[in-house]
């Protein structure tokens, strides 16, 4: 199964990505891991990306997509994968589709984790780190910063929901609840949970 996981910051994508991937016996692939592997490994693409990263600029889509495509071409992703954190824009989604076509693959489902914005702010602004033995809120987790991050997500990434819905690939689930509850909803939406007669059919929402 080839899956893209969508959802705003604080929706629990990182947690669910690993659990769902383990249950489906496919690799969970995050763009963060891909970037680190390429930069640390000093690949040609990694060196190109590092120039932009060191300058504080965004890495161009063509470099990001090329790194993702290389990762998806590796043997462990041949039978499937779960992409977390990519694509972030419709332009990236179009390039991902082209790359998969070249590999002879296609997406099976795009799973979106849906969480109310107030809950997202509560989750993210409630996180703390321990500094000198005391709990301290990170600057990027302050409520006003969190709302800005969510606004950026709405502008750049949220339009993917409609785009993938038009492609007939979108399945949405309520991502509020215990971790295992959300996982079971996700697996049912992917047609991999309890047999309810909808196996293999995205639950369009």
C-alpha positions as CSV (number, residue, x, y, z in Angstrom):
1,X,0.0,0.0,0.0
2,X,1.3,3.5,-0.9
3,X,0.0,6.2,1.4
4,X,0.4,9.9,2.0
5,X,-0.3,11.2,5.5
6,X,-1.8,14.7,5.7
7,X,-2.5,16.8,8.8
8,X,-1.6,20.0,10.5
9,X,1.1,20.5,13.1
10,X,-0.1,18.7,16.3
11,X,-2.4,16.3,14.6
12,X,-0.2,13.3,15.6
13,X,1.2,12.5,12.2
14,X,4.6,11.4,13.4
15,X,3.2,9.0,16.0
16,X,0.6,7.6,13.7
17,X,2.9,7.3,10.8
18,X,5.2,4.9,12.5
19,X,2.4,2.8,14.1
20,X,0.4,2.5,10.9
21,X,3.5,1.7,8.8
22,X,4.4,-1.0,11.3
23,X,0.9,-2.5,11.1
24,X,1.0,-2.4,7.3
25,X,4.6,-3.7,7.1
26,X,5.8,-0.8,5.0
27,X,8.4,1.9,5.7
28,X,7.4,5.2,7.3
29,X,9.3,7.8,5.3
30,X,9.5,11.4,6.5
31,X,11.2,14.3,4.5
32,X,13.1,15.2,7.6
33,X,14.8,11.7,7.6
34,X,15.4,12.0,3.9
35,X,17.1,15.4,4.2
36,X,19.3,14.2,7.1
37,X,20.3,11.1,5.3
38,X,21.3,13.0,2.2
39,X,23.1,15.8,4.0
40,X,24.9,13.5,6.4
41,X,25.8,11.1,3.5
42,X,27.0,14.0,1.4
43,X,25.1,12.8,-1.6
44,X,25.0,15.1,-4.6
45,X,21.4,16.1,-3.8
46,X,22.3,16.6,-0.1
47,X,25.1,18.9,-1.0
48,X,22.8,20.9,-3.2
49,X,20.2,21.1,-0.5
50,X,22.8,22.1,2.1
51,X,23.7,25.3,0.2
52,X,20.1,26.5,0.5
53,X,19.7,25.3,4.1
54,X,22.9,27.0,5.2
55,X,21.7,30.2,3.7
56,X,18.3,29.9,5.5
57,X,16.4,29.5,2.2
58,X,13.8,26.9,1.3
59,X,15.2,23.9,-0.7
60,X,13.7,24.1,-4.2
61,X,11.0,21.6,-5.0
62,X,13.0,19.8,-7.7
63,X,15.7,18.9,-5.2
64,X,13.2,17.8,-2.6
65,X,11.2,15.7,-5.1
66,X,14.4,14.2,-6.4
67,X,15.5,13.1,-2.9
68,X,12.0,11.7,-2.2
69,X,12.0,9.8,-5.5
70,X,15.4,8.3,-4.8
71,X,14.1,7.1,-1.4
72,X,10.9,5.6,-2.9
73,X,13.0,3.7,-5.4
74,X,14.9,1.8,-2.7
75,X,14.1,-1.9,-2.2
76,X,12.3,-1.6,1.1
77,X,9.7,0.8,-0.5
78,X,9.0,-1.4,-3.5
79,X,6.0,-3.0,-1.9
80,X,4.7,0.2,-0.4
81,X,5.4,3.1,1.8
82,X,3.8,5.8,4.0
83,X,4.9,9.4,3.3
84,X,4.8,11.8,6.2
85,X,5.5,15.5,5.6
86,X,5.4,15.3,1.8
87,X,4.0,16.7,-0.4
88,X,3.3,20.0,1.2
89,X,2.0,21.8,-1.9
90,X,-0.1,20.9,-5.0
91,X,3.0,21.5,-7.1
92,X,4.9,18.9,-5.1
93,X,1.9,16.6,-5.3
94,X,2.0,16.8,-9.1
95,X,5.7,16.1,-9.2
96,X,5.3,13.2,-6.8
97,X,2.7,11.7,-9.1
98,X,5.0,12.0,-12.1
99,X,7.8,10.4,-10.1
100,X,5.6,7.5,-9.0
101,X,4.5,7.0,-12.6
102,X,8.1,6.7,-13.7
103,X,8.6,4.1,-11.0
104,X,5.5,2.2,-12.2
105,X,3.6,3.0,-9.1
106,X,0.6,5.1,-8.0
107,X,-0.8,6.3,-4.6
108,X,-3.5,4.1,-3.1
109,X,-4.8,6.6,-0.5
110,X,-4.2,10.0,1.0
111,X,-5.1,9.9,4.7
112,X,-5.9,13.2,6.4
113,X,-5.9,13.5,10.2
114,X,-8.5,16.1,11.2
115,X,-8.3,18.0,14.5
116,X,-10.1,21.1,15.6
117,X,-7.8,24.2,15.7
118,X,-8.4,25.0,19.4
119,X,-7.3,21.4,20.2
120,X,-4.2,21.8,18.1
121,X,-3.2,25.0,19.9
122,X,-3.9,23.3,23.2
123,X,-1.7,20.3,22.3
124,X,1.2,22.3,20.9
125,X,1.2,25.1,23.4
126,X,1.1,22.5,26.2
127,X,4.5,21.0,25.3
128,X,7.5,21.9,27.4
129,X,11.2,21.2,27.6
130,X,13.2,20.8,30.7
131,X,15.9,23.5,31.1
132,X,18.1,23.5,34.3
133,X,15.6,21.2,35.9
134,X,12.6,23.5,35.2
135,X,9.8,23.1,32.5
136,X,10.0,25.8,29.9
137,X,7.8,26.4,26.9
138,X,9.6,26.5,23.6
139,X,9.3,29.8,21.6
140,X,7.8,27.9,18.6
141,X,5.1,26.4,20.9
142,X,3.7,29.7,22.2
143,X,0.0,30.1,21.3
144,X,0.5,33.0,18.9
145,X,3.4,31.1,17.1
146,X,1.3,28.0,16.9
147,X,-1.6,29.8,15.3
148,X,0.8,31.3,12.7
149,X,2.1,27.8,11.9
150,X,-1.4,26.6,11.4
151,X,-2.2,29.6,9.2
152,X,0.9,28.7,7.0
153,X,-0.4,25.1,6.9
154,X,-3.9,26.3,5.8
155,X,-2.4,28.4,3.0
156,X,0.2,26.0,1.7
157,X,-0.8,22.4,2.5
158,X,-4.6,22.3,3.3
159,X,-5.5,22.8,-0.4
160,X,-4.1,19.3,-1.0
161,X,-7.2,17.9,0.7
162,X,-9.5,19.1,-2.1
163,X,-6.9,18.3,-4.8
164,X,-6.6,14.7,-3.7
165,X,-10.4,14.4,-3.1
166,X,-10.8,15.3,-6.8
167,X,-8.4,12.5,-7.6
168,X,-10.6,10.1,-5.6
169,X,-7.8,9.4,-3.1
170,X,-8.7,11.3,0.0
171,X,-9.8,9.6,3.2
172,X,-10.3,11.7,6.4
173,X,-10.5,10.6,10.0
174,X,-11.1,12.2,13.3
175,X,-7.7,12.3,15.0
176,X,-8.9,13.2,18.5
177,X,-8.9,10.4,21.0
178,X,-6.5,7.8,22.4
179,X,-3.6,6.8,20.1
180,X,-4.9,3.3,19.5
181,X,-8.4,4.6,18.7
182,X,-7.0,6.9,16.1
183,X,-4.9,4.1,14.7
184,X,-7.9,1.8,14.3
185,X,-9.8,4.6,12.5
186,X,-6.9,5.1,10.2
187,X,-6.6,1.4,9.4
188,X,-10.3,1.1,8.7
189,X,-10.1,4.1,6.4
190,X,-7.3,2.4,4.5
191,X,-9.2,-0.8,4.3
192,X,-6.8,-2.6,6.5
193,X,-8.7,-2.6,9.8
194,X,-11.5,-4.8,10.9
195,X,-13.4,-6.2,8.0
196,X,-16.5,-4.0,7.5
197,X,-17.0,-4.7,3.8
198,X,-15.0,-1.5,2.8
199,X,-11.6,-3.0,2.4
200,X,-9.5,-1.2,-0.2
201,X,-12.0,1.7,-0.5
202,X,-10.9,5.1,0.8
203,X,-13.6,6.6,3.1
204,X,-14.1,9.8,1.3
205,X,-14.6,12.8,3.5
